[in-house]
Amino acid sequence: MKQDKYLTGLSAGKLCLFPQKSIDPITVAAFQAAKNLGNSNRGKWILTEIWQDGTTLWRSPNRTQQALVSVDGFMNFLFIPDQNEW
């Protein structure tokens, strides 16, 4: 089984502490995205998905934002409106 299945559900801060022994490009992209989020003071964000192109999807601790982090390090933050707002 691939290592990336075990990474989902972990915070960026925890992923930064893991030894990075993988050579799988998708797993390497997840570790790099975790490092990018940790550097931007978002170490508590949770990894929710890893896509085949290496893009990762993260969720904020309070579940009001998501972030897409691409392989090249670009971070796109999305606000998730509360269902009660509509």
C-alpha positions in Angstrom: 0.0 0.0 0.0 1.2 3.5 -0.8 2.5 5.7 1.9 0.3 8.6 0.9 -2.8 6.8 2.2 -1.3 7.0 5.7 -0.6 10.8 5.4 -4.2 12.0 5.0 -5.6 13.1 8.3 -2.3 14.4 9.6 -1.4 18.0 10.3 1.2 19.9 8.4 3.2 20.2 11.6 3.3 16.5 12.1 4.2 15.8 8.5 7.2 18.2 8.9 8.5 16.0 11.7 8.4 12.8 9.7 11.6 11.5 8.1 11.3 11.9 4.3 12.6 8.7 2.9 10.1 8.3 0.1 11.0 8.7 -3.6 7.4 8.6 -4.7 6.8 12.0 -6.3 3.3 12.3 -4.9 4.4 11.7 -1.4 7.4 14.0 -1.8 4.9 16.7 -3.0 2.8 16.2 0.1 5.8 16.6 2.4 6.8 19.8 0.5 3.3 21.2 0.8 3.3 20.5 4.5 6.6 22.4 4.8 5.2 25.3 2.9 2.1 25.5 5.1 4.3 25.1 8.2 6.4 28.0 7.0 3.3 30.2 6.7 2.1 29.5 10.3 -0.5 27.0 9.2 1.0 23.9 10.9 -2.3 22.8 12.3 -4.0 22.5 8.9 -5.0 18.9 8.1 -4.2 17.0 4.9 -7.4 15.8 3.4 -6.5 14.7 -0.2 -3.5 14.0 -2.4 -4.2 14.2 -6.1 -2.4 12.2 -8.8 -0.6 15.3 -10.1 0.8 16.0 -6.6 -1.6 18.8 -5.7 -2.7 18.5 -2.0 -5.9 19.7 -0.4 -5.7 20.9 3.2 -8.4 22.0 5.7 -8.1 24.6 8.4 -8.6 23.5 12.1 -11.9 25.4 12.4 -13.0 24.1 9.0 -13.7 27.5 7.5 -11.0 27.4 4.9 -9.3 25.0 2.5 -6.0 25.3 0.7 -4.9 23.8 -2.5 -1.1 23.5 -2.7 0.3 22.7 -6.1 3.6 20.9 -6.8 5.3 24.2 -7.6 4.4 25.6 -4.2 1.5 27.9 -5.2 -1.1 28.0 -2.4 -4.7 28.9 -3.2 -6.9 29.5 -0.1 -10.6 29.0 -0.3 -13.2 30.3 2.2 -15.9 27.8 3.0 -19.1 29.7 4.0 -21.1 28.4 6.9 -24.3 26.7 5.7 -26.3 29.0 8.1 -25.2 32.0 6.2 -27.3 31.2 3.2 
